[in-house]
């Protein structure tokens, strides 16, 4: 998962930290549905950037559970997995996507 990764532009996310989300915007409802249907159960989270649309660094979130409501909204239980750097910004059907490369932390002895 490093080409055309869906990007949720919202807040800062970190590896191992839970990130509960209330999804109500149509573009993000579509994005979450696609993440579940394709089986990846993952998307990127980046903060907003006024010039580029979203920041050049973010965190992959893994969807642990989704509760869908009758009106189309959902509550997503996700957790941070890996940090990444954005290589290329793009869009798909109203939401942002990116080609990314994962960032590996240096191990401390």
Legacy VTK file of the C-alpha trace (Angstrom):
# vtk DataFile Version 3.0
C-alpha trace
ASCII
DATASET POLYDATA
POINTS 109 float
0.000 0.000 0.000
2.064 2.918 -1.280
0.417 4.060 -4.543
-2.800 6.111 -4.618
-3.216 5.836 -0.849
-6.440 7.553 0.300
-5.637 10.551 2.506
-7.950 11.852 5.222
-7.047 15.515 5.785
-7.849 16.166 9.408
-5.504 15.961 12.379
-2.145 14.572 13.428
-1.989 10.798 13.918
0.779 8.716 15.483
1.807 5.042 15.364
0.191 2.889 18.105
-2.258 5.688 19.082
-6.024 5.082 18.612
-7.770 7.630 16.380
-11.597 7.508 16.559
-13.272 9.371 13.683
-16.811 10.575 12.959
-17.238 10.393 9.168
-20.007 12.510 7.651
-18.663 14.243 4.524
-19.714 12.396 1.327
-16.163 12.162 -0.074
-14.822 10.570 3.127
-17.833 8.261 3.406
-16.896 6.973 -0.067
-13.227 6.703 0.916
-13.972 4.624 4.045
-16.390 2.382 2.144
-13.721 1.709 -0.500
-11.088 0.967 2.162
-13.420 -1.648 3.637
-14.601 -3.133 0.320
-11.096 -3.523 -1.120
-9.905 -5.159 2.086
-6.964 -2.803 2.686
-8.670 -1.345 5.778
-6.045 1.411 5.714
-5.756 5.073 4.773
-3.379 7.945 5.429
-3.973 10.831 7.819
-2.337 14.212 7.182
-2.870 17.683 8.536
-4.004 20.440 6.197
-1.526 22.577 4.276
-2.831 25.846 2.767
-0.581 25.592 -0.306
-0.482 21.854 -1.101
-3.824 20.763 0.356
-2.198 18.432 2.862
1.174 18.017 4.577
4.125 16.094 3.161
4.216 13.720 6.163
1.504 11.637 7.776
0.575 8.357 9.408
-1.173 5.271 8.049
-4.288 4.404 10.034
-5.669 0.872 10.161
-9.427 0.509 10.505
-10.259 -1.807 13.401
-14.031 -1.381 13.259
-16.682 0.737 11.510
-20.193 1.421 12.750
-22.422 2.596 9.884
-25.583 4.617 10.580
-28.782 4.718 8.503
-28.158 8.315 7.378
-24.759 7.395 5.862
-22.547 8.643 8.667
-20.146 6.303 10.409
-17.878 6.063 13.410
-14.489 4.593 12.557
-12.247 3.003 15.170
-8.733 3.295 13.744
-5.197 3.092 15.078
-1.934 4.563 13.820
0.444 2.088 12.149
3.361 3.639 10.214
4.618 7.119 9.390
5.101 8.102 5.762
6.401 10.810 3.451
4.244 11.984 0.544
5.950 11.621 -2.836
3.092 12.881 -5.001
-0.215 14.609 -4.120
-3.337 13.753 -6.147
-7.135 13.391 -5.916
-9.771 10.770 -6.654
-13.550 11.254 -6.617
-13.408 14.244 -4.273
-10.891 12.999 -1.722
-7.117 13.281 -1.660
-4.723 10.461 -2.489
-0.946 10.217 -2.505
1.965 8.083 -3.556
3.993 7.552 -0.385
7.152 6.026 0.997
7.326 4.703 4.536
9.659 6.241 7.103
11.771 3.832 9.115
12.850 4.918 12.575
16.440 4.488 13.657
16.680 1.904 16.419
18.086 3.117 19.726
20.463 0.781 21.548
LINES 1 110
109 0 1 2 3 4 5 6 7 8 9 10 11 12 13 14 15 16 17 18 19 20 21 22 23 24 25 26 27 28 29 30 31 32 33 34 35 36 37 38 39 40 41 42 43 44 45 46 47 48 49 50 51 52 53 54 55 56 57 58 59 60 61 62 63 64 65 66 67 68 69 70 71 72 73 74 75 76 77 78 79 80 81 82 83 84 85 86 87 88 89 90 91 92 93 94 95 96 97 98 99 100 101 102 103 104 105 106 107 108
